[in-house]
Amino acid sequence: MPILSVTVSQEHGTVVLRPSGEVDHESAPVLTGAVREAEGDWQELMVDLSRVSFMDSAGLHALVALERRCREQGGHLALTGVRGQPARLLDLVGLTEVFTITG
C-alpha cells in the first residue's frame, strides 16, 4: 500500500504543499485534504512535487481539483519540482500547458 505524507507551510502569503511518496487512487485524498491545514485567508498555492516518485490519474485529478479551488477563490496554483514519472505524465496528458510550472 503506497504511503503519502504531505507537509504544509505558509511562505510569503503562499500555501506550500510538499507531498512525499506516491499519489494514486488511495493517497490522492491526502493531497487534496492537506489544504485544510492551511490557516488564514490564502489564494496562492504551490505544490512541490520533488519528492513524489509516482503519480497516476487520481493524482492528476487531485492537482486539477486543487487548481479549481484556487481559481474559485480568485487565486493561483503553481507546481515546482516536477520531474521523473510525474513530469512525463503531466506532459503526456497536456497539463504542462495548463499549470504554471516553476523550478
Biopython code that builds the backbone (N, CA, C, O; Angstrom):
import numpy as np
from Bio.PDB.StructureBuilder import StructureBuilder

atoms = [
    (1, "MET", "N", (0.846, -1.181, 0.000)),
    (1, "MET", "CA", (0.000, 0.000, 0.000)),
    (1, "MET", "C", (0.891, 1.243, 0.000)),
    (1, "MET", "O", (1.711, 1.413, 0.902)),
    (2, "PRO", "N", (0.737, 2.110, -1.001)),
    (2, "PRO", "CA", (1.553, 3.317, -1.075)),
    (2, "PRO", "C", (1.261, 4.263, 0.097)),
    (2, "PRO", "O", (0.135, 4.361, 0.584)),
    (3, "ILE", "N", (2.282, 4.925, 0.508)),
    (3, "ILE", "CA", (2.145, 5.885, 1.597)),
    (3, "ILE", "C", (2.472, 7.266, 1.062)),
    (3, "ILE", "O", (3.448, 7.447, 0.333)),
    (4, "LEU", "N", (1.661, 8.226, 1.424)),
    (4, "LEU", "CA", (1.892, 9.614, 1.049)),
    (4, "LEU", "C", (1.802, 10.467, 2.302)),
    (4, "LEU", "O", (0.849, 10.367, 3.075)),
    (5, "SER", "N", (2.796, 11.296, 2.485)),
    (5, "SER", "CA", (2.721, 12.292, 3.550)),
    (5, "SER", "C", (2.810, 13.650, 2.892)),
    (5, "SER", "O", (3.434, 13.804, 1.842)),
    (6, "VAL", "N", (2.188, 14.627, 3.509)),
    (6, "VAL", "CA", (2.186, 15.980, 2.955)),
    (6, "VAL", "C", (2.483, 16.954, 4.082)),
    (6, "VAL", "O", (1.784, 16.983, 5.095)),
    (7, "THR", "N", (3.522, 17.747, 3.895)),
    (7, "THR", "CA", (3.770, 18.832, 4.842)),
    (7, "THR", "C", (3.156, 20.101, 4.264)),
    (7, "THR", "O", (3.135, 20.311, 3.052)),
    (8, "VAL", "N", (2.665, 20.928, 5.155)),
    (8, "VAL", "CA", (2.005, 22.167, 4.761)),
    (8, "VAL", "C", (2.711, 23.314, 5.467)),
    (8, "VAL", "O", (2.921, 23.279, 6.679)),
    (9, "SER", "N", (3.072, 24.329, 4.692)),
    (9, "SER", "CA", (3.658, 25.524, 5.292)),
    (9, "SER", "C", (3.111, 26.748, 4.568)),
    (9, "SER", "O", (2.497, 26.645, 3.506)),
    (10, "GLN", "N", (3.350, 27.899, 5.169)),
    (10, "GLN", "CA", (2.965, 29.151, 4.525)),
    (10, "GLN", "C", (4.211, 30.011, 4.421)),
    (10, "GLN", "O", (4.889, 30.289, 5.410)),
    (11, "GLU", "N", (4.492, 30.421, 3.194)),
    (11, "GLU", "CA", (5.682, 31.213, 2.930)),
    (11, "GLU", "C", (5.310, 32.426, 2.101)),
    (11, "GLU", "O", (4.875, 32.286, 0.958)),
    (12, "HIS", "N", (5.473, 33.611, 2.660)),
    (12, "HIS", "CA", (5.210, 34.864, 1.953)),
    (12, "HIS", "C", (3.798, 34.899, 1.366)),
    (12, "HIS", "O", (3.618, 35.314, 0.221)),
    (13, "GLY", "N", (2.795, 34.467, 2.135)),
    (13, "GLY", "CA", (1.415, 34.512, 1.681)),
    (13, "GLY", "C", (1.007, 33.377, 0.766)),
    (13, "GLY", "O", (-0.117, 33.364, 0.264)),
    (14, "THR", "N", (1.888, 32.434, 0.540)),
    (14, "THR", "CA", (1.598, 31.285, -0.314)),
    (14, "THR", "C", (1.571, 30.021, 0.533)),
    (14, "THR", "O", (2.468, 29.790, 1.344)),
    (15, "VAL", "N", (0.549, 29.211, 0.344)),
    (15, "VAL", "CA", (0.497, 27.910, 0.997)),
    (15, "VAL", "C", (1.328, 26.959, 0.149)),
    (15, "VAL", "O", (1.148, 26.879, -1.066)),
    (16, "VAL", "N", (2.239, 26.240, 0.795)),
    (16, "VAL", "CA", (3.116, 25.302, 0.096)),
    (16, "VAL", "C", (2.817, 23.887, 0.589)),
    (16, "VAL", "O", (2.925, 23.589, 1.779)),
    (17, "LEU", "N", (2.440, 23.023, -0.354)),
    (17, "LEU", "CA", (2.218, 21.611, -0.059)),
    (17, "LEU", "C", (3.424, 20.843, -0.571)),
    (17, "LEU", "O", (3.833, 21.016, -1.719)),
    (18, "ARG", "N", (3.994, 19.993, 0.278)),
    (18, "ARG", "CA", (5.144, 19.174, -0.106)),
    (18, "ARG", "C", (4.800, 17.698, 0.108)),
    (18, "ARG", "O", (5.106, 17.125, 1.154)),
    (19, "PRO", "N", (4.157, 17.090, -0.901)),
    (19, "PRO", "CA", (3.864, 15.664, -0.782)),
    (19, "PRO", "C", (5.132, 14.838, -0.945)),
    (19, "PRO", "O", (6.055, 15.231, -1.658)),
    (20, "SER", "N", (5.168, 13.699, -0.281)),
    (20, "SER", "CA", (6.304, 12.803, -0.370)),
    (20, "SER", "C", (5.777, 11.375, -0.478)),
    (20, "SER", "O", (5.075, 10.895, 0.412)),
    (21, "GLY", "N", (6.122, 10.701, -1.575)),
    (21, "GLY", "CA", (5.669, 9.328, -1.783)),
    (21, "GLY", "C", (4.969, 9.190, -3.117)),
    (21, "GLY", "O", (5.376, 9.793, -4.110)),
    (22, "GLU", "N", (3.916, 8.396, -3.134)),
    (22, "GLU", "CA", (3.156, 8.113, -4.340)),
    (22, "GLU", "C", (1.764, 8.714, -4.239)),
    (22, "GLU", "O", (1.103, 8.604, -3.206)),
    (23, "VAL", "N", (1.320, 9.353, -5.324)),
    (23, "VAL", "CA", (-0.020, 9.936, -5.362)),
    (23, "VAL", "C", (-0.851, 9.068, -6.307)),
    (23, "VAL", "O", (-0.730, 9.160, -7.528)),
    (24, "ASP", "N", (-1.699, 8.220, -5.711)),
    (24, "ASP", "CA", (-2.531, 7.331, -6.503)),
    (24, "ASP", "C", (-3.959, 7.366, -5.962)),
    (24, "ASP", "O", (-4.304, 8.228, -5.154)),
    (25, "HIS", "N", (-4.781, 6.426, -6.413)),
    (25, "HIS", "CA", (-6.195, 6.451, -6.028)),
    (25, "HIS", "C", (-6.405, 6.342, -4.524)),
    (25, "HIS", "O", (-7.408, 6.834, -4.008)),
    (26, "GLU", "N", (-5.486, 5.712, -3.815)),
    (26, "GLU", "CA", (-5.625, 5.581, -2.368)),
    (26, "GLU", "C", (-5.141, 6.817, -1.618)),
    (26, "GLU", "O", (-5.689, 7.175, -0.576)),
    (27, "SER", "N", (-4.118, 7.461, -2.151)),
    (27, "SER", "CA", (-3.497, 8.555, -1.406)),
    (27, "SER", "C", (-3.866, 9.953, -1.898)),
    (27, "SER", "O", (-3.580, 10.934, -1.211)),
    (28, "ALA", "N", (-4.484, 10.068, -3.055)),
    (28, "ALA", "CA", (-4.833, 11.393, -3.586)),
    (28, "ALA", "C", (-5.666, 12.228, -2.610)),
    (28, "ALA", "O", (-5.446, 13.436, -2.519)),
    (29, "PRO", "N", (-6.614, 11.631, -1.878)),
    (29, "PRO", "CA", (-7.370, 12.433, -0.909)),
    (29, "PRO", "C", (-6.488, 13.068, 0.177)),
    (29, "PRO", "O", (-6.841, 14.111, 0.729)),
    (30, "VAL", "N", (-5.366, 12.456, 0.479)),
    (30, "VAL", "CA", (-4.438, 13.039, 1.454)),
    (30, "VAL", "C", (-3.900, 14.366, 0.906)),
    (30, "VAL", "O", (-3.776, 15.345, 1.641)),
    (31, "LEU", "N", (-3.586, 14.384, -0.383)),
    (31, "LEU", "CA", (-3.071, 15.606, -1.001)),
    (31, "LEU", "C", (-4.135, 16.692, -1.035)),
    (31, "LEU", "O", (-3.868, 17.824, -0.632)),
    (32, "THR", "N", (-5.330, 16.373, -1.506)),
    (32, "THR", "CA", (-6.372, 17.399, -1.590)),
    (32, "THR", "C", (-6.827, 17.857, -0.207)),
    (32, "THR", "O", (-7.212, 19.013, -0.029)),
    (33, "GLY", "N", (-6.784, 16.962, 0.764)),
    (33, "GLY", "CA", (-7.192, 17.328, 2.112)),
    (33, "GLY", "C", (-6.165, 18.157, 2.856)),
    (33, "GLY", "O", (-6.496, 18.796, 3.855)),
    (34, "ALA", "N", (-4.930, 18.161, 2.393)),
    (34, "ALA", "CA", (-3.860, 18.873, 3.098)),
    (34, "ALA", "C", (-4.092, 20.374, 3.154)),
    (34, "ALA", "O", (-3.631, 21.027, 4.090)),
    (35, "VAL", "N", (-4.790, 20.936, 2.182)),
    (35, "VAL", "CA", (-5.006, 22.389, 2.202)),
    (35, "VAL", "C", (-5.879, 22.811, 3.376)),
    (35, "VAL", "O", (-5.891, 23.984, 3.748)),
    (36, "ARG", "N", (-6.603, 21.876, 3.958)),
    (36, "ARG", "CA", (-7.426, 22.214, 5.132)),
    (36, "ARG", "C", (-6.568, 22.625, 6.322)),
    (36, "ARG", "O", (-7.038, 23.307, 7.232)),
    (37, "GLU", "N", (-5.294, 22.199, 6.305)),
    (37, "GLU", "CA", (-4.387, 22.565, 7.388)),
    (37, "GLU", "C", (-3.913, 24.016, 7.294)),
    (37, "GLU", "O", (-3.422, 24.583, 8.271)),
    (38, "ALA", "N", (-4.063, 24.599, 6.125)),
    (38, "ALA", "CA", (-3.591, 25.972, 5.924)),
    (38, "ALA", "C", (-4.472, 26.941, 6.697)),
    (38, "ALA", "O", (-5.700, 26.867, 6.633)),
    (39, "GLU", "N", (-3.847, 27.832, 7.414)),
    (39, "GLU", "CA", (-4.588, 28.790, 8.222)),
    (39, "GLU", "C", (-4.759, 30.103, 7.470)),
    (39, "GLU", "O", (-3.998, 30.426, 6.558)),
    (40, "GLY", "N", (-5.762, 30.836, 7.872)),
    (40, "GLY", "CA", (-5.947, 32.174, 7.335)),
    (40, "GLY", "C", (-6.568, 32.196, 5.955)),
    (40, "GLY", "O", (-7.026, 31.178, 5.434)),
    (41, "ASP", "N", (-6.570, 33.392, 5.376)),
    (41, "ASP", "CA", (-7.155, 33.626, 4.065)),
    (41, "ASP", "C", (-6.040, 33.601, 3.030)),
    (41, "ASP", "O", (-5.234, 34.530, 2.969)),
    (42, "TRP", "N", (-5.983, 32.579, 2.238)),
    (42, "TRP", "CA", (-4.916, 32.438, 1.246)),
    (42, "TRP", "C", (-5.526, 32.212, -0.133)),
    (42, "TRP", "O", (-6.650, 31.725, -0.265)),
    (43, "GLN", "N", (-4.767, 32.572, -1.140)),
    (43, "GLN", "CA", (-5.200, 32.354, -2.516)),
    (43, "GLN", "C", (-4.131, 31.667, -3.347)),
    (43, "GLN", "O", (-4.448, 30.974, -4.314)),
    (44, "GLU", "N", (-2.877, 31.850, -2.983)),
    (44, "GLU", "CA", (-1.780, 31.273, -3.759)),
    (44, "GLU", "C", (-1.379, 29.931, -3.170)),
    (44, "GLU", "O", (-1.211, 29.796, -1.959)),
    (45, "LEU", "N", (-1.227, 28.936, -4.046)),
    (45, "LEU", "CA", (-0.874, 27.593, -3.615)),
    (45, "LEU", "C", (0.269, 27.079, -4.480)),
    (45, "LEU", "O", (0.212, 27.155, -5.707)),
    (46, "MET", "N", (1.301, 26.557, -3.837)),
    (46, "MET", "CA", (2.436, 25.950, -4.524)),
    (46, "MET", "C", (2.475, 24.483, -4.104)),
    (46, "MET", "O", (2.431, 24.176, -2.913)),
    (47, "VAL", "N", (2.556, 23.579, -5.077)),
    (47, "VAL", "CA", (2.689, 22.158, -4.794)),
    (47, "VAL", "C", (4.071, 21.731, -5.273)),
    (47, "VAL", "O", (4.371, 21.780, -6.466)),
    (48, "ASP", "N", (4.899, 21.316, -4.337)),
    (48, "ASP", "CA", (6.269, 20.890, -4.624)),
    (48, "ASP", "C", (6.262, 19.376, -4.825)),
    (48, "ASP", "O", (6.112, 18.616, -3.868)),
    (49, "LEU", "N", (6.425, 18.946, -6.075)),
    (49, "LEU", "CA", (6.372, 17.524, -6.413)),
    (49, "LEU", "C", (7.740, 16.847, -6.411)),
    (49, "LEU", "O", (7.866, 15.717, -6.882)),
    (50, "SER", "N", (8.757, 17.512, -5.895)),
    (50, "SER", "CA", (10.124, 16.977, -5.974)),
    (50, "SER", "C", (10.293, 15.649, -5.243)),
    (50, "SER", "O", (11.214, 14.893, -5.553)),
    (51, "ARG", "N", (9.418, 15.351, -4.275)),
    (51, "ARG", "CA", (9.537, 14.097, -3.525)),
    (51, "ARG", "C", (8.437, 13.088, -3.884)),
    (51, "ARG", "O", (8.202, 12.124, -3.155)),
    (52, "VAL", "N", (7.769, 13.330, -5.020)),
    (52, "VAL", "CA", (6.741, 12.400, -5.486)),
    (52, "VAL", "C", (7.391, 11.463, -6.496)),
    (52, "VAL", "O", (7.894, 11.900, -7.531)),
    (53, "SER", "N", (7.374, 10.179, -6.185)),
    (53, "SER", "CA", (8.023, 9.189, -7.052)),
    (53, "SER", "C", (7.084, 8.622, -8.107)),
    (53, "SER", "O", (7.541, 8.121, -9.135)),
    (54, "PHE", "N", (5.775, 8.693, -7.867)),
    (54, "PHE", "CA", (4.801, 8.128, -8.790)),
    (54, "PHE", "C", (3.500, 8.892, -8.674)),
    (54, "PHE", "O", (3.103, 9.309, -7.586)),
    (55, "MET", "N", (2.830, 9.075, -9.823)),
    (55, "MET", "CA", (1.519, 9.701, -9.833)),
    (55, "MET", "C", (0.685, 9.022, -10.914)),
    (55, "MET", "O", (1.177, 8.752, -12.010)),
    (56, "ASP", "N", (-0.589, 8.747, -10.597)),
    (56, "ASP", "CA", (-1.484, 8.197, -11.604)),
    (56, "ASP", "C", (-2.596, 9.199, -11.890)),
    (56, "ASP", "O", (-2.508, 10.360, -11.489)),
    (57, "SER", "N", (-3.636, 8.756, -12.578)),
    (57, "SER", "CA", (-4.711, 9.668, -12.969)),
    (57, "SER", "C", (-5.416, 10.277, -11.759)),
    (57, "SER", "O", (-5.910, 11.402, -11.838)),
    (58, "ALA", "N", (-5.468, 9.562, -10.660)),
    (58, "ALA", "CA", (-6.069, 10.126, -9.446)),
    (58, "ALA", "C", (-5.232, 11.291, -8.922)),
    (58, "ALA", "O", (-5.775, 12.268, -8.405)),
    (59, "GLY", "N", (-3.920, 11.188, -9.055)),
    (59, "GLY", "CA", (-3.049, 12.292, -8.678)),
    (59, "GLY", "C", (-3.271, 13.506, -9.569)),
    (59, "GLY", "O", (-3.294, 14.642, -9.094)),
    (60, "LEU", "N", (-3.433, 13.258, -10.857)),
    (60, "LEU", "CA", (-3.742, 14.362, -11.785)),
    (60, "LEU", "C", (-5.064, 15.013, -11.401)),
    (60, "LEU", "O", (-5.181, 16.238, -11.386)),
    (61, "HIS", "N", (-6.050, 14.190, -11.093)),
    (61, "HIS", "CA", (-7.351, 14.715, -10.687)),
    (61, "HIS", "C", (-7.219, 15.567, -9.418)),
    (61, "HIS", "O", (-7.867, 16.607, -9.302)),
    (62, "ALA", "N", (-6.395, 15.136, -8.483)),
    (62, "ALA", "CA", (-6.186, 15.899, -7.247)),
    (62, "ALA", "C", (-5.579, 17.264, -7.555)),
    (62, "ALA", "O", (-5.995, 18.270, -6.980)),
    (63, "LEU", "N", (-4.602, 17.307, -8.455)),
    (63, "LEU", "CA", (-3.991, 18.592, -8.827)),
    (63, "LEU", "C", (-5.001, 19.501, -9.508)),
    (63, "LEU", "O", (-5.039, 20.702, -9.237)),
    (64, "VAL", "N", (-5.821, 18.937, -10.392)),
    (64, "VAL", "CA", (-6.849, 19.734, -11.069)),
    (64, "VAL", "C", (-7.857, 20.255, -10.054)),
    (64, "VAL", "O", (-8.295, 21.401, -10.155)),
    (65, "ALA", "N", (-8.233, 19.432, -9.078)),
    (65, "ALA", "CA", (-9.168, 19.870, -8.035)),
    (65, "ALA", "C", (-8.585, 21.011, -7.209)),
    (65, "ALA", "O", (-9.287, 21.968, -6.881)),
    (66, "LEU", "N", (-7.294, 20.908, -6.872)),
    (66, "LEU", "CA", (-6.640, 21.986, -6.126)),
    (66, "LEU", "C", (-6.586, 23.265, -6.957)),
    (66, "LEU", "O", (-6.808, 24.359, -6.439)),
    (67, "GLU", "N", (-6.293, 23.122, -8.242)),
    (67, "GLU", "CA", (-6.237, 24.299, -9.127)),
    (67, "GLU", "C", (-7.609, 24.950, -9.217)),
    (67, "GLU", "O", (-7.716, 26.176, -9.180)),
    (68, "ARG", "N", (-8.646, 24.153, -9.335)),
    (68, "ARG", "CA", (-10.016, 24.678, -9.417)),
    (68, "ARG", "C", (-10.377, 25.421, -8.130)),
    (68, "ARG", "O", (-10.985, 26.491, -8.171)),
    (69, "ARG", "N", (-9.998, 24.846, -6.993)),
    (69, "ARG", "CA", (-10.296, 25.503, -5.717)),
    (69, "ARG", "C", (-9.609, 26.868, -5.641)),
    (69, "ARG", "O", (-10.208, 27.852, -5.206)),
    (70, "CYS", "N", (-8.355, 26.915, -6.065)),
    (70, "CYS", "CA", (-7.635, 28.190, -6.058)),
    (70, "CYS", "C", (-8.323, 29.204, -6.968)),
    (70, "CYS", "O", (-8.532, 30.357, -6.590)),
    (71, "ARG", "N", (-8.669, 28.756, -8.167)),
    (71, "ARG", "CA", (-9.294, 29.657, -9.141)),
    (71, "ARG", "C", (-10.619, 30.193, -8.615)),
    (71, "ARG", "O", (-10.926, 31.371, -8.796)),
    (72, "GLU", "N", (-11.412, 29.334, -7.962)),
    (72, "GLU", "CA", (-12.692, 29.757, -7.400)),
    (72, "GLU", "C", (-12.503, 30.814, -6.320)),
    (72, "GLU", "O", (-13.392, 31.637, -6.104)),
    (73, "GLN", "N", (-11.365, 30.807, -5.641)),
    (73, "GLN", "CA", (-11.056, 31.793, -4.606)),
    (73, "GLN", "C", (-10.339, 32.999, -5.193)),
    (73, "GLN", "O", (-9.907, 33.885, -4.455)),
    (74, "GLY", "N", (-10.210, 33.039, -6.511)),
    (74, "GLY", "CA", (-9.515, 34.148, -7.152)),
    (74, "GLY", "C", (-8.009, 34.014, -7.080)),
    (74, "GLY", "O", (-7.284, 34.993, -7.252)),
    (75, "GLY", "N", (-7.539, 32.810, -6.829)),
    (75, "GLY", "CA", (-6.107, 32.600, -6.641)),
    (75, "GLY", "C", (-5.450, 31.848, -7.780)),
    (75, "GLY", "O", (-5.951, 31.806, -8.904)),
    (76, "HIS", "N", (-4.317, 31.258, -7.453)),
    (76, "HIS", "CA", (-3.457, 30.658, -8.457)),
    (76, "HIS", "C", (-2.720, 29.470, -7.863)),
    (76, "HIS", "O", (-2.305, 29.508, -6.704)),
    (77, "LEU", "N", (-2.556, 28.418, -8.652)),
    (77, "LEU", "CA", (-1.785, 27.259, -8.246)),
    (77, "LEU", "C", (-0.565, 27.147, -9.148)),
    (77, "LEU", "O", (-0.657, 27.363, -10.357)),
    (78, "ALA", "N", (0.569, 26.811, -8.564)),
    (78, "ALA", "CA", (1.787, 26.558, -9.331)),
    (78, "ALA", "C", (2.414, 25.265, -8.829)),
    (78, "ALA", "O", (2.278, 24.896, -7.662)),
    (79, "LEU", "N", (3.099, 24.590, -9.735)),
    (79, "LEU", "CA", (3.819, 23.367, -9.396)),
    (79, "LEU", "C", (5.309, 23.636, -9.469)),
    (79, "LEU", "O", (5.771, 24.411, -10.307)),
    (80, "THR", "N", (6.051, 22.998, -8.596)),
    (80, "THR", "CA", (7.502, 23.085, -8.637)),
    (80, "THR", "C", (8.072, 21.688, -8.389)),
    (80, "THR", "O", (7.369, 20.803, -7.902)),
    (81, "GLY", "N", (9.335, 21.498, -8.723)),
    (81, "GLY", "CA", (9.979, 20.215, -8.501)),
    (81, "GLY", "C", (9.412, 19.101, -9.361)),
    (81, "GLY", "O", (9.449, 17.933, -8.975)),
    (82, "VAL", "N", (8.889, 19.460, -10.525)),
    (82, "VAL", "CA", (8.250, 18.481, -11.404)),
    (82, "VAL", "C", (9.323, 17.763, -12.221)),
    (82, "VAL", "O", (9.987, 18.365, -13.064)),
    (83, "ARG", "N", (9.479, 16.469, -11.957)),
    (83, "ARG", "CA", (10.460, 15.679, -12.701)),
    (83, "ARG", "C", (10.091, 14.202, -12.631)),
    (83, "ARG", "O", (9.164, 13.814, -11.920)),
    (84, "GLY", "N", (10.825, 13.388, -13.375)),
    (84, "GLY", "CA", (10.605, 11.951, -13.362)),
    (84, "GLY", "C", (9.248, 11.564, -13.922)),
    (84, "GLY", "O", (8.727, 12.215, -14.828)),
    (85, "GLN", "N", (8.684, 10.502, -13.375)),
    (85, "GLN", "CA", (7.411, 9.969, -13.858)),
    (85, "GLN", "C", (6.281, 10.982, -13.770)),
    (85, "GLN", "O", (5.504, 11.080, -14.720)),
    (86, "PRO", "N", (6.138, 11.751, -12.674)),
    (86, "PRO", "CA", (5.073, 12.753, -12.653)),
    (86, "PRO", "C", (5.211, 13.780, -13.788)),
    (86, "PRO", "O", (4.208, 14.201, -14.363)),
    (87, "ALA", "N", (6.435, 14.180, -14.108)),
    (87, "ALA", "CA", (6.650, 15.137, -15.204)),
    (87, "ALA", "C", (6.217, 14.538, -16.534)),
    (87, "ALA", "O", (5.566, 15.205, -17.338)),
    (88, "ARG", "N", (6.579, 13.277, -16.766)),
    (88, "ARG", "CA", (6.190, 12.618, -18.014)),
    (88, "ARG", "C", (4.669, 12.502, -18.121)),
    (88, "ARG", "O", (4.104, 12.704, -19.197)),
    (89, "LEU", "N", (4.004, 12.178, -17.006)),
    (89, "LEU", "CA", (2.549, 12.045, -17.010)),
    (89, "LEU", "C", (1.878, 13.390, -17.287)),
    (89, "LEU", "O", (0.974, 13.471, -18.118)),
    (90, "LEU", "N", (2.312, 14.435, -16.603)),
    (90, "LEU", "CA", (1.745, 15.769, -16.842)),
    (90, "LEU", "C", (1.921, 16.192, -18.300)),
    (90, "LEU", "O", (1.016, 16.771, -18.901)),
    (91, "ASP", "N", (3.088, 15.901, -18.859)),
    (91, "ASP", "CA", (3.350, 16.246, -20.249)),
    (91, "ASP", "C", (2.487, 15.411, -21.189)),
    (91, "ASP", "O", (1.939, 15.940, -22.157)),
    (92, "LEU", "N", (2.361, 14.129, -20.921)),
    (92, "LEU", "CA", (1.597, 13.216, -21.770)),
    (92, "LEU", "C", (0.143, 13.648, -21.913)),
    (92, "LEU", "O", (-0.425, 13.572, -23.003)),
    (93, "VAL", "N", (-0.456, 14.098, -20.826)),
    (93, "VAL", "CA", (-1.873, 14.482, -20.865)),
    (93, "VAL", "C", (-2.080, 15.971, -21.155)),
    (93, "VAL", "O", (-3.215, 16.447, -21.178)),
    (94, "GLY", "N", (-0.999, 16.694, -21.372)),
    (94, "GLY", "CA", (-1.109, 18.099, -21.758)),
    (94, "GLY", "C", (-1.284, 19.081, -20.615)),
    (94, "GLY", "O", (-1.570, 20.254, -20.857)),
    (95, "LEU", "N", (-1.122, 18.637, -19.386)),
    (95, "LEU", "CA", (-1.298, 19.547, -18.257)),
    (95, "LEU", "C", (-0.126, 20.484, -18.046)),
    (95, "LEU", "O", (-0.231, 21.434, -17.270)),
    (96, "THR", "N", (0.990, 20.238, -18.719)),
    (96, "THR", "CA", (2.110, 21.194, -18.631)),
    (96, "THR", "C", (1.721, 22.511, -19.297)),
    (96, "THR", "O", (2.336, 23.546, -19.039)),
    (97, "GLU", "N", (0.701, 22.472, -20.153)),
    (97, "GLU", "CA", (0.196, 23.691, -20.794)),
    (97, "GLU", "C", (-0.832, 24.397, -19.932)),
    (97, "GLU", "O", (-1.150, 25.563, -20.167)),
    (98, "VAL", "N", (-1.353, 23.695, -18.934)),
    (98, "VAL", "CA", (-2.422, 24.237, -18.084)),
    (98, "VAL", "C", (-1.858, 24.830, -16.789)),
    (98, "VAL", "O", (-2.233, 25.929, -16.380)),
    (99, "PHE", "N", (-0.948, 24.080, -16.150)),
    (99, "PHE", "CA", (-0.381, 24.510, -14.878)),
    (99, "PHE", "C", (0.805, 25.425, -15.081)),
    (99, "PHE", "O", (1.529, 25.320, -16.071)),
    (100, "THR", "N", (0.994, 26.323, -14.132)),
    (100, "THR", "CA", (2.232, 27.083, -14.061)),
    (100, "THR", "C", (3.257, 26.186, -13.396)),
    (100, "THR", "O", (3.050, 25.727, -12.273)),
    (101, "ILE", "N", (4.366, 25.933, -14.086)),
    (101, "ILE", "CA", (5.405, 25.067, -13.545)),
    (101, "ILE", "C", (6.692, 25.875, -13.406)),
    (101, "ILE", "O", (7.197, 26.444, -14.373)),
    (102, "THR", "N", (7.206, 25.909, -12.182)),
    (102, "THR", "CA", (8.443, 26.636, -11.916)),
    (102, "THR", "C", (9.490, 25.653, -11.427)),
    (102, "THR", "O", (9.166, 24.546, -10.996)),
    (103, "GLY", "N", (10.744, 26.066, -11.497)),
    (103, "GLY", "CA", (11.871, 25.283, -10.975)),
    (103, "GLY", "C", (11.679, 23.856, -11.048)),
    (103, "GLY", "O", (12.555, 23.093, -10.641)),
]
sb = StructureBuilder()
sb.init_structure("model")
sb.init_model(0)
sb.init_chain("A")
sb.init_seg("    ")
for serial, (resi, resn, name, xyz) in enumerate(atoms, 1):
    if name == "N":
        sb.init_residue(resn, " ", resi, " ")
    sb.init_atom(name, np.array(xyz, "f"), 0.0, 1.0, " ", f" {name:<3s}", serial, name[0])
structure = sb.get_structure()
